[in-house]
Amino acid sequence: GLLGISDLLLRASVMSTYLSKDWGQDWGSLRRFETIVEAQPAELDLGTTTHSGLWSPGSMRYQP
């Protein structure tokens, strides 16, 4: 999911949150994200293609 991707790219710091004027009731937590490394913007190749309903782009490529 979305948070799984953000955990790979960002460092999160967590702080507790409380309801206004009710310090005894914990309301949850708030996550602040900071980038781990400075990354260069991606270069996109945009275009359009037409494929049949049986077409598959192949297996997903990934690097460990």
PyMOL Python script that loads the backbone (N, CA, C, O; Angstrom):
from pymol import cmd

cmd.read_pdbstr("""\
ATOM      1  N   GLY A   1       0.804  -1.186   0.000  1.00  0.00           N
ATOM      2  CA  GLY A   1       0.000   0.000   0.000  1.00  0.00           C
ATOM      3  C   GLY A   1       0.848   1.251   0.000  1.00  0.00           C
ATOM      4  O   GLY A   1       2.074   1.196  -0.086  1.00  0.00           O
ATOM      5  N   LEU A   2       0.192   2.342   0.095  1.00  0.00           N
ATOM      6  CA  LEU A   2       0.858   3.637   0.032  1.00  0.00           C
ATOM      7  C   LEU A   2       1.864   3.827   1.156  1.00  0.00           C
ATOM      8  O   LEU A   2       2.955   4.345   0.916  1.00  0.00           O
ATOM      9  N   LEU A   3       1.530   3.426   2.369  1.00  0.00           N
ATOM     10  CA  LEU A   3       2.464   3.608   3.479  1.00  0.00           C
ATOM     11  C   LEU A   3       3.678   2.700   3.351  1.00  0.00           C
ATOM     12  O   LEU A   3       4.750   3.044   3.851  1.00  0.00           O
ATOM     13  N   GLY A   4       3.544   1.564   2.702  1.00  0.00           N
ATOM     14  CA  GLY A   4       4.700   0.702   2.463  1.00  0.00           C
ATOM     15  C   GLY A   4       5.720   1.377   1.567  1.00  0.00           C
ATOM     16  O   GLY A   4       6.922   1.262   1.805  1.00  0.00           O
ATOM     17  N   ILE A   5       5.268   2.070   0.555  1.00  0.00           N
ATOM     18  CA  ILE A   5       6.166   2.806  -0.339  1.00  0.00           C
ATOM     19  C   ILE A   5       6.803   3.966   0.404  1.00  0.00           C
ATOM     20  O   ILE A   5       8.001   4.208   0.257  1.00  0.00           O
ATOM     21  N   SER A   6       6.029   4.684   1.194  1.00  0.00           N
ATOM     22  CA  SER A   6       6.587   5.826   1.914  1.00  0.00           C
ATOM     23  C   SER A   6       7.624   5.381   2.939  1.00  0.00           C
ATOM     24  O   SER A   6       8.563   6.129   3.212  1.00  0.00           O
ATOM     25  N   ASP A   7       7.487   4.183   3.517  1.00  0.00           N
ATOM     26  CA  ASP A   7       8.484   3.684   4.466  1.00  0.00           C
ATOM     27  C   ASP A   7       9.825   3.419   3.790  1.00  0.00           C
ATOM     28  O   ASP A   7      10.869   3.508   4.437  1.00  0.00           O
ATOM     29  N   LEU A   8       9.813   3.096   2.497  1.00  0.00           N
ATOM     30  CA  LEU A   8      11.056   2.866   1.774  1.00  0.00           C
ATOM     31  C   LEU A   8      11.770   4.166   1.433  1.00  0.00           C
ATOM     32  O   LEU A   8      13.000   4.198   1.382  1.00  0.00           O
ATOM     33  N   LEU A   9      11.025   5.231   1.200  1.00  0.00           N
ATOM     34  CA  LEU A   9      11.597   6.481   0.720  1.00  0.00           C
ATOM     35  C   LEU A   9      11.733   7.551   1.792  1.00  0.00           C
ATOM     36  O   LEU A   9      12.511   8.492   1.634  1.00  0.00           O
ATOM     37  N   LEU A  10      10.987   7.416   2.874  1.00  0.00           N
ATOM     38  CA  LEU A  10      10.929   8.472   3.877  1.00  0.00           C
ATOM     39  C   LEU A  10      11.173   7.923   5.274  1.00  0.00           C
ATOM     40  O   LEU A  10      10.926   6.747   5.544  1.00  0.00           O
ATOM     41  N   ARG A  11      11.656   8.780   6.152  1.00  0.00           N
ATOM     42  CA  ARG A  11      11.837   8.422   7.564  1.00  0.00           C
ATOM     43  C   ARG A  11      10.707   9.088   8.350  1.00  0.00           C
ATOM     44  O   ARG A  11      10.489  10.293   8.228  1.00  0.00           O
ATOM     45  N   ALA A  12      10.003   8.317   9.140  1.00  0.00           N
ATOM     46  CA  ALA A  12       8.851   8.834   9.884  1.00  0.00           C
ATOM     47  C   ALA A  12       9.199   9.020  11.349  1.00  0.00           C
ATOM     48  O   ALA A  12       9.854   8.173  11.956  1.00  0.00           O
ATOM     49  N   SER A  13       8.757  10.132  11.907  1.00  0.00           N
ATOM     50  CA  SER A  13       8.817  10.318  13.354  1.00  0.00           C
ATOM     51  C   SER A  13       7.371  10.408  13.837  1.00  0.00           C
ATOM     52  O   SER A  13       6.540  11.074  13.218  1.00  0.00           O
ATOM     53  N   VAL A  14       7.081   9.734  14.943  1.00  0.00           N
ATOM     54  CA  VAL A  14       5.711   9.602  15.430  1.00  0.00           C
ATOM     55  C   VAL A  14       5.554  10.380  16.728  1.00  0.00           C
ATOM     56  O   VAL A  14       6.419  10.327  17.602  1.00  0.00           O
ATOM     57  N   MET A  15       4.442  11.103  16.848  1.00  0.00           N
ATOM     58  CA  MET A  15       4.135  11.791  18.095  1.00  0.00           C
ATOM     59  C   MET A  15       2.677  11.521  18.460  1.00  0.00           C
ATOM     60  O   MET A  15       1.823  11.382  17.584  1.00  0.00           O
ATOM     61  N   SER A  16       2.409  11.449  19.739  1.00  0.00           N
ATOM     62  CA  SER A  16       1.043  11.202  20.218  1.00  0.00           C
ATOM     63  C   SER A  16       0.178  12.430  19.989  1.00  0.00           C
ATOM     64  O   SER A  16       0.676  13.555  19.979  1.00  0.00           O
ATOM     65  N   THR A  17      -1.112  12.213  19.805  1.00  0.00           N
ATOM     66  CA  THR A  17      -2.060  13.317  19.671  1.00  0.00           C
ATOM     67  C   THR A  17      -3.169  13.135  20.701  1.00  0.00           C
ATOM     68  O   THR A  17      -3.485  12.012  21.096  1.00  0.00           O
ATOM     69  N   TYR A  18      -3.749  14.239  21.126  1.00  0.00           N
ATOM     70  CA  TYR A  18      -4.789  14.221  22.152  1.00  0.00           C
ATOM     71  C   TYR A  18      -5.933  15.130  21.733  1.00  0.00           C
ATOM     72  O   TYR A  18      -5.747  16.057  20.946  1.00  0.00           O
ATOM     73  N   LEU A  19      -7.118  14.857  22.267  1.00  0.00           N
ATOM     74  CA  LEU A  19      -8.267  15.717  22.016  1.00  0.00           C
ATOM     75  C   LEU A  19      -8.101  17.028  22.771  1.00  0.00           C
ATOM     76  O   LEU A  19      -7.498  17.065  23.843  1.00  0.00           O
ATOM     77  N   SER A  20      -8.632  18.088  22.211  1.00  0.00           N
ATOM     78  CA  SER A  20      -8.529  19.404  22.836  1.00  0.00           C
ATOM     79  C   SER A  20      -9.142  19.386  24.238  1.00  0.00           C
ATOM     80  O   SER A  20     -10.274  18.939  24.424  1.00  0.00           O
ATOM     81  N   LYS A  21      -8.390  19.872  25.211  1.00  0.00           N
ATOM     82  CA  LYS A  21      -8.816  19.995  26.620  1.00  0.00           C
ATOM     83  C   LYS A  21      -9.135  18.651  27.268  1.00  0.00           C
ATOM     84  O   LYS A  21      -9.855  18.601  28.266  1.00  0.00           O
ATOM     85  N   ASP A  22      -8.604  17.556  26.710  1.00  0.00           N
ATOM     86  CA  ASP A  22      -8.811  16.227  27.302  1.00  0.00           C
ATOM     87  C   ASP A  22      -7.500  15.450  27.202  1.00  0.00           C
ATOM     88  O   ASP A  22      -7.380  14.520  26.404  1.00  0.00           O
ATOM     89  N   TRP A  23      -6.511  15.839  28.025  1.00  0.00           N
ATOM     90  CA  TRP A  23      -5.178  15.245  27.953  1.00  0.00           C
ATOM     91  C   TRP A  23      -5.168  13.790  28.394  1.00  0.00           C
ATOM     92  O   TRP A  23      -4.187  13.089  28.144  1.00  0.00           O
ATOM     93  N   GLY A  24      -6.208  13.320  29.031  1.00  0.00           N
ATOM     94  CA  GLY A  24      -6.255  11.940  29.494  1.00  0.00           C
ATOM     95  C   GLY A  24      -6.675  10.947  28.427  1.00  0.00           C
ATOM     96  O   GLY A  24      -6.520   9.741  28.617  1.00  0.00           O
ATOM     97  N   GLN A  25      -7.202  11.425  27.309  1.00  0.00           N
ATOM     98  CA  GLN A  25      -7.697  10.526  26.264  1.00  0.00           C
ATOM     99  C   GLN A  25      -6.784  10.598  25.042  1.00  0.00           C
ATOM    100  O   GLN A  25      -6.721  11.620  24.359  1.00  0.00           O
ATOM    101  N   ASP A  26      -6.083   9.506  24.779  1.00  0.00           N
ATOM    102  CA  ASP A  26      -5.199   9.425  23.615  1.00  0.00           C
ATOM    103  C   ASP A  26      -6.051   9.306  22.357  1.00  0.00           C
ATOM    104  O   ASP A  26      -6.942   8.459  22.292  1.00  0.00           O
ATOM    105  N   TRP A  27      -5.787  10.146  21.358  1.00  0.00           N
ATOM    106  CA  TRP A  27      -6.591  10.157  20.140  1.00  0.00           C
ATOM    107  C   TRP A  27      -5.928   9.390  19.010  1.00  0.00           C
ATOM    108  O   TRP A  27      -6.575   9.100  18.004  1.00  0.00           O
ATOM    109  N   GLY A  28      -4.662   9.056  19.150  1.00  0.00           N
ATOM    110  CA  GLY A  28      -3.954   8.344  18.093  1.00  0.00           C
ATOM    111  C   GLY A  28      -2.543   8.882  17.961  1.00  0.00           C
ATOM    112  O   GLY A  28      -1.949   9.334  18.941  1.00  0.00           O
ATOM    113  N   SER A  29      -2.007   8.835  16.750  1.00  0.00           N
ATOM    114  CA  SER A  29      -0.655   9.333  16.535  1.00  0.00           C
ATOM    115  C   SER A  29      -0.580  10.090  15.220  1.00  0.00           C
ATOM    116  O   SER A  29      -1.405   9.903  14.326  1.00  0.00           O
ATOM    117  N   LEU A  30       0.416  10.939  15.122  1.00  0.00           N
ATOM    118  CA  LEU A  30       0.659  11.753  13.944  1.00  0.00           C
ATOM    119  C   LEU A  30       2.044  11.405  13.425  1.00  0.00           C
ATOM    120  O   LEU A  30       2.999  11.366  14.201  1.00  0.00           O
ATOM    121  N   ARG A  31       2.172  11.150  12.124  1.00  0.00           N
ATOM    122  CA  ARG A  31       3.468  10.804  11.538  1.00  0.00           C
ATOM    123  C   ARG A  31       3.972  11.960  10.692  1.00  0.00           C
ATOM    124  O   ARG A  31       3.249  12.476   9.840  1.00  0.00           O
ATOM    125  N   ARG A  32       5.218  12.366  10.930  1.00  0.00           N
ATOM    126  CA  ARG A  32       5.868  13.394  10.123  1.00  0.00           C
ATOM    127  C   ARG A  32       6.931  12.698   9.290  1.00  0.00           C
ATOM    128  O   ARG A  32       7.750  11.952   9.827  1.00  0.00           O
ATOM    129  N   PHE A  33       6.927  12.934   7.980  1.00  0.00           N
ATOM    130  CA  PHE A  33       7.848  12.260   7.079  1.00  0.00           C
ATOM    131  C   PHE A  33       8.962  13.201   6.630  1.00  0.00           C
ATOM    132  O   PHE A  33       8.715  14.361   6.303  1.00  0.00           O
ATOM    133  N   GLU A  34      10.196  12.682   6.619  1.00  0.00           N
ATOM    134  CA  GLU A  34      11.353  13.405   6.103  1.00  0.00           C
ATOM    135  C   GLU A  34      12.055  12.509   5.098  1.00  0.00           C
ATOM    136  O   GLU A  34      12.116  11.294   5.282  1.00  0.00           O
ATOM    137  N   THR A  35      12.589  13.105   4.031  1.00  0.00           N
ATOM    138  CA  THR A  35      13.269  12.300   3.020  1.00  0.00           C
ATOM    139  C   THR A  35      14.557  11.721   3.585  1.00  0.00           C
ATOM    140  O   THR A  35      15.253  12.380   4.358  1.00  0.00           O
ATOM    141  N   ILE A  36      14.874  10.491   3.202  1.00  0.00           N
ATOM    142  CA  ILE A  36      16.088   9.828   3.670  1.00  0.00           C
ATOM    143  C   ILE A  36      17.295  10.339   2.887  1.00  0.00           C
ATOM    144  O   ILE A  36      18.316  10.693   3.476  1.00  0.00           O
ATOM    145  N   VAL A  37      17.179  10.376   1.588  1.00  0.00           N
ATOM    146  CA  VAL A  37      18.258  10.889   0.734  1.00  0.00           C
ATOM    147  C   VAL A  37      17.656  11.836  -0.289  1.00  0.00           C
ATOM    148  O   VAL A  37      16.491  11.709  -0.667  1.00  0.00           O
ATOM    149  N   GLU A  38      18.462  12.780  -0.728  1.00  0.00           N
ATOM    150  CA  GLU A  38      18.016  13.682  -1.781  1.00  0.00           C
ATOM    151  C   GLU A  38      18.001  12.914  -3.092  1.00  0.00           C
ATOM    152  O   GLU A  38      19.015  12.334  -3.480  1.00  0.00           O
ATOM    153  N   ALA A  39      16.897  12.903  -3.759  1.00  0.00           N
ATOM    154  CA  ALA A  39      16.758  12.170  -5.014  1.00  0.00           C
ATOM    155  C   ALA A  39      16.550  13.145  -6.165  1.00  0.00           C
ATOM    156  O   ALA A  39      15.933  14.198  -6.005  1.00  0.00           O
ATOM    157  N   GLN A  40      17.073  12.777  -7.316  1.00  0.00           N
ATOM    158  CA  GLN A  40      16.851  13.585  -8.506  1.00  0.00           C
ATOM    159  C   GLN A  40      15.470  13.272  -9.054  1.00  0.00           C
ATOM    160  O   GLN A  40      15.002  12.140  -8.936  1.00  0.00           O
ATOM    161  N   PRO A  41      14.810  14.259  -9.651  1.00  0.00           N
ATOM    162  CA  PRO A  41      13.491  14.004 -10.237  1.00  0.00           C
ATOM    163  C   PRO A  41      13.572  12.948 -11.336  1.00  0.00           C
ATOM    164  O   PRO A  41      14.566  12.867 -12.057  1.00  0.00           O
ATOM    165  N   ALA A  42      12.539  12.156 -11.456  1.00  0.00           N
ATOM    166  CA  ALA A  42      12.486  11.118 -12.487  1.00  0.00           C
ATOM    167  C   ALA A  42      12.303  11.747 -13.863  1.00  0.00           C
ATOM    168  O   ALA A  42      11.670  12.794 -14.004  1.00  0.00           O
ATOM    169  N   GLU A  43      12.866  11.093 -14.870  1.00  0.00           N
ATOM    170  CA  GLU A  43      12.660  11.515 -16.251  1.00  0.00           C
ATOM    171  C   GLU A  43      11.592  10.608 -16.851  1.00  0.00           C
ATOM    172  O   GLU A  43      11.749   9.388 -16.874  1.00  0.00           O
ATOM    173  N   LEU A  44      10.518  11.201 -17.332  1.00  0.00           N
ATOM    174  CA  LEU A  44       9.397  10.434 -17.850  1.00  0.00           C
ATOM    175  C   LEU A  44       9.410  10.408 -19.370  1.00  0.00           C
ATOM    176  O   LEU A  44       9.666  11.422 -20.019  1.00  0.00           O
ATOM    177  N   ASP A  45       9.131   9.238 -19.927  1.00  0.00           N
ATOM    178  CA  ASP A  45       8.908   9.089 -21.363  1.00  0.00           C
ATOM    179  C   ASP A  45       7.412   8.896 -21.551  1.00  0.00           C
ATOM    180  O   ASP A  45       6.873   7.841 -21.219  1.00  0.00           O
ATOM    181  N   LEU A  46       6.744   9.906 -22.080  1.00  0.00           N
ATOM    182  CA  LEU A  46       5.298   9.846 -22.236  1.00  0.00           C
ATOM    183  C   LEU A  46       4.928   9.470 -23.659  1.00  0.00           C
ATOM    184  O   LEU A  46       5.633   9.822 -24.604  1.00  0.00           O
ATOM    185  N   GLY A  47       3.829   8.758 -23.809  1.00  0.00           N
ATOM    186  CA  GLY A  47       3.343   8.382 -25.124  1.00  0.00           C
ATOM    187  C   GLY A  47       2.052   7.599 -24.992  1.00  0.00           C
ATOM    188  O   GLY A  47       1.577   7.358 -23.882  1.00  0.00           O
ATOM    189  N   THR A  48       1.487   7.205 -26.113  1.00  0.00           N
ATOM    190  CA  THR A  48       0.266   6.405 -26.108  1.00  0.00           C
ATOM    191  C   THR A  48       0.449   5.197 -27.007  1.00  0.00           C
ATOM    192  O   THR A  48       1.145   5.267 -28.020  1.00  0.00           O
ATOM    193  N   THR A  49      -0.176   4.093 -26.636  1.00  0.00           N
ATOM    194  CA  THR A  49      -0.158   2.871 -27.434  1.00  0.00           C
ATOM    195  C   THR A  49      -1.526   2.211 -27.346  1.00  0.00           C
ATOM    196  O   THR A  49      -2.303   2.484 -26.431  1.00  0.00           O
ATOM    197  N   THR A  50      -1.808   1.349 -28.298  1.00  0.00           N
ATOM    198  CA  THR A  50      -3.055   0.592 -28.305  1.00  0.00           C
ATOM    199  C   THR A  50      -2.718  -0.890 -28.236  1.00  0.00           C
ATOM    200  O   THR A  50      -1.889  -1.376 -29.006  1.00  0.00           O
ATOM    201  N   HIS A  51      -3.354  -1.613 -27.318  1.00  0.00           N
ATOM    202  CA  HIS A  51      -3.108  -3.039 -27.124  1.00  0.00           C
ATOM    203  C   HIS A  51      -4.431  -3.775 -27.053  1.00  0.00           C
ATOM    204  O   HIS A  51      -5.467  -3.188 -26.740  1.00  0.00           O
ATOM    205  N   SER A  52      -4.388  -5.073 -27.349  1.00  0.00           N
ATOM    206  CA  SER A  52      -5.588  -5.903 -27.202  1.00  0.00           C
ATOM    207  C   SER A  52      -5.817  -6.197 -25.725  1.00  0.00           C
ATOM    208  O   SER A  52      -4.951  -5.921 -24.895  1.00  0.00           O
ATOM    209  N   GLY A  53      -6.968  -6.750 -25.397  1.00  0.00           N
ATOM    210  CA  GLY A  53      -7.280  -7.091 -24.017  1.00  0.00           C
ATOM    211  C   GLY A  53      -6.445  -8.233 -23.472  1.00  0.00           C
ATOM    212  O   GLY A  53      -6.440  -8.453 -22.261  1.00  0.00           O
ATOM    213  N   LEU A  54      -5.736  -8.971 -24.323  1.00  0.00           N
ATOM    214  CA  LEU A  54      -4.902 -10.096 -23.890  1.00  0.00           C
ATOM    215  C   LEU A  54      -3.445  -9.696 -23.687  1.00  0.00           C
ATOM    216  O   LEU A  54      -2.640 -10.528 -23.268  1.00  0.00           O
ATOM    217  N   TRP A  55      -3.090  -8.460 -23.968  1.00  0.00           N
ATOM    218  CA  TRP A  55      -1.700  -7.999 -23.899  1.00  0.00           C
ATOM    219  C   TRP A  55      -1.232  -7.895 -22.448  1.00  0.00           C
ATOM    220  O   TRP A  55      -2.000  -7.510 -21.567  1.00  0.00           O
ATOM    221  N   SER A  56       0.025  -8.238 -22.210  1.00  0.00           N
ATOM    222  CA  SER A  56       0.631  -8.111 -20.887  1.00  0.00           C
ATOM    223  C   SER A  56       2.002  -7.463 -21.050  1.00  0.00           C
ATOM    224  O   SER A  56       2.745  -7.836 -21.958  1.00  0.00           O
ATOM    225  N   PRO A  57       2.356  -6.512 -20.202  1.00  0.00           N
ATOM    226  CA  PRO A  57       3.662  -5.871 -20.321  1.00  0.00           C
ATOM    227  C   PRO A  57       4.814  -6.762 -19.855  1.00  0.00           C
ATOM    228  O   PRO A  57       5.975  -6.383 -20.005  1.00  0.00           O
ATOM    229  N   GLY A  58       4.523  -7.921 -19.302  1.00  0.00           N
ATOM    230  CA  GLY A  58       5.566  -8.818 -18.799  1.00  0.00           C
ATOM    231  C   GLY A  58       5.684  -8.717 -17.291  1.00  0.00           C
ATOM    232  O   GLY A  58       4.891  -8.038 -16.638  1.00  0.00           O
ATOM    233  N   SER A  59       6.677  -9.394 -16.747  1.00  0.00           N
ATOM    234  CA  SER A  59       6.849  -9.394 -15.290  1.00  0.00           C
ATOM    235  C   SER A  59       7.413  -8.056 -14.820  1.00  0.00           C
ATOM    236  O   SER A  59       8.075  -7.342 -15.574  1.00  0.00           O
ATOM    237  N   MET A  60       7.140  -7.737 -13.569  1.00  0.00           N
ATOM    238  CA  MET A  60       7.606  -6.489 -12.993  1.00  0.00           C
ATOM    239  C   MET A  60       9.101  -6.585 -12.699  1.00  0.00           C
ATOM    240  O   MET A  60       9.568  -7.578 -12.141  1.00  0.00           O
ATOM    241  N   ARG A  61       9.845  -5.551 -13.076  1.00  0.00           N
ATOM    242  CA  ARG A  61      11.279  -5.516 -12.789  1.00  0.00           C
ATOM    243  C   ARG A  61      11.511  -4.788 -11.471  1.00  0.00           C
ATOM    244  O   ARG A  61      10.859  -3.783 -11.186  1.00  0.00           O
ATOM    245  N   TYR A  62      12.426  -5.290 -10.682  1.00  0.00           N
ATOM    246  CA  TYR A  62      12.755  -4.637  -9.424  1.00  0.00           C
ATOM    247  C   TYR A  62      14.209  -4.917  -9.090  1.00  0.00           C
ATOM    248  O   TYR A  62      14.800  -5.883  -9.571  1.00  0.00           O
ATOM    249  N   GLN A  63      14.778  -4.045  -8.250  1.00  0.00           N
ATOM    250  CA  GLN A  63      16.148  -4.233  -7.779  1.00  0.00           C
ATOM    251  C   GLN A  63      16.115  -4.308  -6.264  1.00  0.00           C
ATOM    252  O   GLN A  63      15.442  -3.503  -5.619  1.00  0.00           O
ATOM    253  N   PRO A  64      16.831  -5.261  -5.689  1.00  0.00           N
ATOM    254  CA  PRO A  64      16.832  -5.375  -4.220  1.00  0.00           C
ATOM    255  C   PRO A  64      17.570  -4.233  -3.555  1.00  0.00           C
ATOM    256  O   PRO A  64      17.659  -4.187  -2.328  1.00  0.00           O
TER     257      PRO A  64
END
""", "prot")
cmd.dss("prot")
cmd.show_as("cartoon", "prot")
cmd.util.cbc("prot")
cmd.orient("prot")
